[in-house]
């Protein structure tokens, strides 16, 4: 087992809850989750197919949370399940006519970060990137919804963004544009160049994992320069105990460690430090 992998597995097994350990098992290809563990995730799903903001029961269905749930369901090797199809249907249902997504106005009372504050141009770009990448993984990159999202981002990607939030959004936008036009398309190349100007210090582990997930969905290989630097950064950020540290706090460390393991595995990284 690769050096980074054996240490990550040990950390997640020691510190994760039942759902997190089941997600780890899915990533390792060991066994499908038992129905009890699957229910602990799908019980949070609303009748409209969406998942609640912050994954906290009782809150409104959220674009970002539903996209995250689809990522978890994929790691559990359960994408064909009805819960995944219902989540995808929710995202399709709330896509705007112009191809964009926005968070529900109901999340405002939870004081969301700028990227999730509904009604702002920046949040609309972020949510569009998140939803389009999630749907590309479920429905395929040729989905009409993904194409509409790319058209929206092509027209709006130059808008202002908070400096501490720009990194992940730039990666999402670049990936969606590559899905629609290919790695060599001029608009994707322009977006990639803009991404290269993001200051290194803005790339937290959380942002690196989300960027790499988007890059992989867009079809980049591990040796593509855009993916390679992010993979190096992620491996270098692995903590001595084998896990990764989330900028959101210790309660999110296992989740971001699973995200890191997921993207490194997806890119076929066979060796660590």
Secondary structure, 3 states (H helix, E strand, C coil): CCHHHHHHHHHHHHHCCHHHHHHHHHHCCCCCCCHHHHHHHHCCECCCCCEEHHHCCCCCEEHHHHHHHHHHHHHCCCCCCHHHHHHHHHHHHHCCCCCCCCCCHHHHHHCCCHHHCCCCHHHHHHHHHHHHHHHHHHHCCCCHHHHHHHHHHHHHCCCCCCHHHHHHHHHHHHHHHHHHHCCCCHHHHHHHHHHHCCCHHHCCHHHHHHHHHHHHHCCCCCCCHHHHHHHHHHHHCCCCCCCCCCCCCHHHHHHHHHHHHHHHHHCCCCCCC
